[in-house]
Amino acid sequence: MTQETKFDFNDGNGLVLASRHINPNGEKGGWVANTAHVDATCYVGENARVCGNARVSENARVYEYAEVCGNAIVFGDAEVCGDARVSGNVIVSGNVIVCGNARVSGNAEVSSNEDISWGRMLSYNWTHIKGEKGYFRYGCEEHKLEEWTVEFIEERSNFHEPDKAELYIKELTFFVEYLNKAK
């Protein structure tokens, strides 16, 4: 870490003590509040932020304009990138990538202990995992997991964004099937 100074993370706490993370390759990294923790083995991009009581450990990476805040924990080989925000009591682990404009909040746990290539779908801008058990949110649609049938996904995808419907249907169907197996 570099020398402490005050930095405003725009999280409602105003100026707080913080310092820049020094990445494993020696490069200057992003801002880390002194109340947060980032392992020396982790990468935090120069424009990324870690604040609140957040923890980033093992080989996790936070980069581009991503933020990890609140009591969030990101570890393993997980990545948070783009303009993504991980907050609340969220746990992100394994080989998961959360990026784009994704928002993961509440008490959600997003993990992968296997190399599941479609598990990385969490990077799409319209994906939001809700912390309440048994609920999944797709854009502005939030329903119990059992309501997300193939027919329901097709109907909602064609209604909201017809030009992307085929991609959404394929990936949402895989993801919902995975969540149903994990129940």
VEXNUBA-234484 format. One record per atom (N, C-alpha, C): residue in one letter; x, y, z. Coordinates in steps of 0.2 Angstrom, whole numbers, plus 5000, padded with zeros to 4 digits. Example, Ala and Ser with C-alpha at 12.3 -4.5 7.8 and 13.67 -1.06 7.14 Angstrom:
2
A506649725039A506249785039A506649845039S506449895035S506849955036S506450005039
***
This chain:
183
M500449945000M500050005000M500450065000T500250114997T500550184997T500350225003Q500650275004Q500550325010Q499750335010E499450335016E498750345017E498650425016T498050435013T497750505012T497050495013K496650545012K495950545012K495650545005F495150495004F494850484997F494150484998D493750504993D493050504993D492850444988F492550394991F492350334987F491650344984N491350404986N490650414983N490150364986D490250344992D489850294995D489350315001G489450385001G489050415007G489450425013N490050405013N490450415019N490950475019G490950515013G491350565013G492050545012L492550595014L493250575014L493450525019V493750475017V494050425022V494750415021L495050385026L495750365025L495850305020A496250315016A496350265010A497050265008S497250215004S497950215000S497850174994R498350184990R498350144983R498650084985H498350034982H498549964982H499249954978I499749924980I500249904975I500149834973N500149824966N499949764964N500549714964P500449644963P501049604963P501549614958N501449644953N501949664948N502249734949G502149764955G502449824957G502049884954E501549884950E501149934948E500749964953K500650034952K500150064957K499450044955G499050024960G498450004959G497850054961G497250024962G496750074964G496650084971W496150134973W496050154980W495750094984V496050094990V495850044995V495750085002A495150085004A494950115011A495350075016N495550115022N495950085027N495550035031T494850035030T494449985033T494349925029A494549925023A494449865019A495149835019H495149775016H495849735015H495849705008V496449715006V496649674999V497349645000D497349574999D497949535000D498449564995A499049554996A499649574992A499649534985T499349474985T499349434980T498749454975C498349504976C497749524972C497949584968Y497649584962Y497749644958Y497149684958V497249754959V496749804959V496949854954G496549864949G496749904943G496749984946E497150024942E497250094944E496550134945N496050114942N495350154942N494850114946A495050054949A494550014953A494650034960R494050024964R494050044971R493849984976V494049984982V493849934987V493749974993C493149974996C492950015001C492549985006G492350025012G491949995017G492349945021N492049885022N492349835026N492549775021A492549785014A492649735009A493349705010R493349635008R493949595008R494049565001V494649574998V494849544992V495449504993S495449434992S495949394994S496149344989E496649304990E496949254986E497149284979N496949254974N497149284967N496649324964A496149354968A495549394965A495849454962R495449474957R495649534953R495049584953V495149644954V494649704953V494949754949Y494649764943Y495049814938Y494549854934E494749894930E494449944926E494149994931Y493449994930Y493150044935Y492650014940A492849944942A492449904946A492549934953E491949914957E492049934964E491749874969V492149864974V491949814979V491849844985C491249844988C491149884994C490749854999G490549885005G490149865010G490549805013N490149745015N490549695018N490649635013A490749655006A490849605001A491449575002I491549505000I492149465000I492249434993V492749454990V492949424983V493649384984F493549324982F494149284983F494249224978G494749184979G494949134974G495149164968D494949144962D495149174955D494649214953A494149244957A493649284955A493849354952E493449384947E493649444945E493049484945V493149554946V492649604946V492849654941C492549674936C492849714931C492349764928G492549804923G492149844919G491849904924D491249914924D490849954929D490449924934A490649854935A490249814940A490349834947R489849824951R489849844958R489649784962V490049764967V489849704971V489849744978S489249734982S489149764988S488749724993G488649754998G488249725004G488649665007N488249615008N488649555011N488749495006V488949515000V489049474994V489649434995I489649374993I490249334992I490349314985V490949324982V491049304975V491749264975S491649204973S492249164973S492349114967G492849074967G492949034962G493249064956N492949044950N493149064943N492649114940V492249144945V491749184942V491949254940I491649284935I491849354932I491249394933V491249444936V490649494937V490949554933C490649574928C490849634924C490349674920G490549714916G490049754912G489749804917N489049814917N488649854922N488349814927A488549754928A488249704933A488249734940R487749714944R487649734951R487549674955V487949654960V487749604964V487749624971S487149624974S487149654981S486649604986G486549634991G486149604996G486649545000N486349485000N486649435004N486849374999A486949394992A487049344987A487749314988E487749244986E488349214985E488449184978V488949204975V489049184968V489749154967S489749084966S490349054966S490348994960S490948974959S491048914955S491648874957N491548814958N492148774960N492348724954E492048734949E492148704943E492348754937D492648724932D492748764926D492048764922I491548804923I490948814920I490948874915S491048864909S491148924905S490548964905W489948934904W489348974904W489249014911G489548984916G489549014923G489749094923R490149104918R490449174917R489849224914M489249194913M488749244910M488649304915L488849294921L488749354926L489049414924S489449414918S489749474916S489249514912Y488649494910Y488149534905Y487849584910N487749644906N487449694910N486749684913W486349644910W485649634913W485649584918T486149554920T486149504926T486249534933H485749514937H485749534944H485549474948I485949454953I485849404957I485549434964K484949414966K484649444972K484849394978G484949424983G485149384989G484649344992E484049354991E483449314994E483449254991K483449194995K483549134992K482949114987G483049084982G482549064977G482349124972Y482649174972Y482449234967Y482949244962F482749264956F483249274951F482949334947R483449384946R483149444943R483549454936Y483149464931Y483349474924Y483049544922G483549594921G483349654919G482849684925C482249704923C481749724928C481249674930E481349614928E480949554929E481249514935E480949514941E481149474947E480649424949H480849354948H480349304950H480649254954K480249204957K480549144960K480849104955L481349064957L481749024952L481348984948E480848944951E480448894948E479948934942E479848994942E479449024937E479849034931W480549034931W480949044925W480948984921T480448964918T480448904913T480648934906V480848884902V481048904895V480548944892E479948924892E479348964889E479349034892F479449044898F479449114902F479949154899I480549124899I481149154897I481049184890E480849134885E480749154878E480249214878E479649204881E479149264881E479449324883R479849334889R480049394892R480649424887S481049374885S481649394880S481449434874N480949404871N480649424865N480249494866F479949504872F479649564873F480149624875H480649604879H481149664881H481649684875E481949634873E482549644868E482549594862P482049604858P481949544852P482649534849D483049584848D483649574844D484149534848K484149524854K484549484858K484249424861A483649414859A483249364862A483549294862E483849274856E484149204856E484749194861L485149244861L485749244866L485449234873Y485049284875Y484749284882Y484449214883I484049194879I483649124880I484149074881K484649064877K485149014878K485549014885E485749074886E486149084892E485749084899L485149114898L484749114904L484549044906T484349004900T484148934901T484648894905F485248894903F485848864906F485948884913F485848944914F485948974921F485448954926V484848954924V484248934928V484248864929E484448824924E484548744925E485048734930Y485648774930Y486148764935Y485948774942L485548834943L485248854949L484748804952N484348774947N483848724950N484248664952K484748644949K485148584951K485448594958A485648654959A486048674965A485548674971K484948684970K484448694975K484448634980
***
